[in-house]
Amino acid sequence: MTLDWSVVWQHRDALLAATGTTFLLTIATMAIAVPCGVVVAVLRLYGAAPVRAVATGYVELFRNLPLILVVYWAFYVLPILTGVGLSPLATGLAALSLNVTAYNAETFRAGINSIRKGQLEAAMALGMSRSQALRRVVVPQALRRITPVLASTWVSLFKDTSLVSVIAVTELAYVAMQVRAQTFRVLEVLTAMAALYWLLGYPQAKLVDWIQRKYAVTE
C-alpha cells in the first residue's frame, strides 16, 4: 500500500474554506437557537394552555426526529409544500436551528425551574411584571447554571454540522468527500478529515471542561 499525503496539501485551501463554513454554521445556529430556546422555554412554562401545547409539541417533535431527516425534509419537502426554495446553506442552517432550539428550550426550562419560585414572587411583589422578573431576575441566574450544558451543546453541534453535507453544503465533511471522490485517496483524505475534526474539537471540549468547573453551581 502506497500512501500519498500530498493530496491533502494540494487541496488545503478548499479544506480550510470548508472548515470556515463549518464554524460559520455552528456560530450562526447557536446565535439563533439560544434566544429562540429562551422564548420557547418561557412559553412552555408560562404561556396560556394552547401556547404551552404548541411549544411542547415543537420541542417533542424536533427532539425525537433524527437530525438528518430534518435536513432532508427541509431541503426536499418544504419547497414542495411552500413553493419557496432556499439555498443549501440556508436550508442547513434552518434545520440545525430548529433542532438545537428544541434542545436549548429544554435546557433553559430546566435552568428556570432550578431557580426557587420565591425569587420570581419576590420580584413581582416589588412591582415588577412577570416578564420583567423573568428577564432581570430568573433568566440571568438560570443562564449561569446552564452555561456548561450550552457549551456541551456547542461541541455536539460542531460535529453535527457534518450532516448537512447530504444536501451539498460545502462544509468540511462535504468538501473532504469531494476530494476523496476526485483523487480516490480514501485513507489519506478521511484520515485528514478526522484529524481536522479532532484538532478543532479537542480544544473546544477542554474549554467545556473548564466552563463546567468555573460555573458549576452547588446548592
PyMOL commands that set and color helices and strands:
alter all, ss='L'
color gray80, all
select helices_A, chain A and resi 6-10+12-46+49-63+67-82+88-113+117-125+130-167+172-183+186-215
alter helices_A, ss='H'
color red, helices_A
deselect
rebuild
show_as cartoon
